[in-house]
Amino acid sequence: MTQLSPRAEVEHLIPLAHPLNLAGTCAPLAHGRGDPTIRITTSAVWRAMRTPQGPATIRAAATSHGVVLTAWGEGAAAAIEMGPALIGLFDEPDRFIPRHAVLRDLVRRNPGLRLTRSGRPFEALVPAILEQKVTGMEARRSFRALIARYGEAAPGPGDLRLQPSAETLAELPYPAYHLLGVERRRADVIRASASLAPRLERAPSAAAAGRLLRSVPGIGPWTTAEVLRVAWGDPDAISLGDYHLPNLVAWALAGEARADDARMLELLEPYAGQRGRVQRLLEASSLRIPRFGPRMAPRSIAGI
């Protein structure tokens, strides 16, 4: 690791001993194509984050020699330390034993798809709360508006923005959230979660973080799993209560077009400990569920 410039730019090369799908591994960090905190291309990932040492932007670029990590900002050195986990190098995909043909095929076709571990649980929690019980379009619109109004420019040349700090979100009154298209219930969950952010960042394990998350009214199994899978790389974090996931799992593993959580868990029982990995593999696939009805329609809460 070497200091390159007075602008707190730090660079580090990570040689790779295995294939790495950089874009696919980091894709769960992005919330829609217009997410201003991250930019993903086929050869590089840029991400803005808040570290314990300060804000940072990190770039992971694939080269013929491995992955080059470059970071800018007060938290550059901390971001570089988080880099290997961010690009999935702490993941253990060999622990997964696919027992269904469709999963064996997905593993074969995605040898470099790994589980990211961002290490920034609060940054994973805010968009997960915004995605509760609304369409993806609504959630992404509110997330972008929140960052545009209350975030700040990230350091470095990436032209990214940082999510608002936990302190900022805790102090925002409800009307400010309403103008962003967020109703009182989700606004209250974000503010309550913001007050717990320091404890969440210090949680020693995914299990401890899960217990802390579930202690917040309004955070249930779905939100908890979304955070644990992204922030801790938990391979067993399965998103119970998801609108589409039970159908996707049932269609892939049993040829059943409709299912509930109970049926999904029954089908995933052989993959205990790796159910979140199954979810990620299926979500990254081109598998499509037969449709029998209209999609949930987006709303405009800000106009109410």
Number of C-alpha atoms within 10 A of each C-alpha: 12 9 13 11 9 7 14 18 22 23 20 18 17 16 12 13 7 9 12 20 18 25 20 21 21 26 18 18 23 17 22 17 10 13 17 24 24 26 22 19 11 11 13 18 20 22 25 28 24 23 19 12 13 14 21 26 31 32 25 28 18 21 13 7 10 17 23 18 25 24 29 26 24 20 23 29 26 20 32 26 13 17 26 19 19 30 26 23 19 14 20 12 18 6 10 16 13 16 11 11 11 16 18 13 11 18 18 10 11 17 13 18 25 27 31 29 27 26 20 21 23 23 23 23 24 23 23 21 23 25 20 18 13 15 16 16 15 20 24 19 17 23 25 21 17 20 18 16 12 14 19 15 17 24 25 20 10 18 15 21 22 24 28 18 16 19 12 13 23 19 11 14 13 16 14 15 21 18 17 21 24 24 17 14 12 21 23 18 18 26 21 16 26 22 15 16 22 13 12 22 17 11 16 10 12 21 13 12 22 21 13 17 24 14 12 14 12 17 21 17 16 17 26 25 23 24 29 28 26 25 26 23 26 25 27 18 27 27 22 20 16 16 15 12 22 25 23 24 27 23 19 19 17 12 12 15 17 19 16 17 18 11 15 22 18 11 15 20 12 13 18 13 16 21 21 24 23 22 21 19 19 19 15 16 14 9 12 13 18 12 9 8 6 6 8 10 9 12 13 11 14 15 9 9
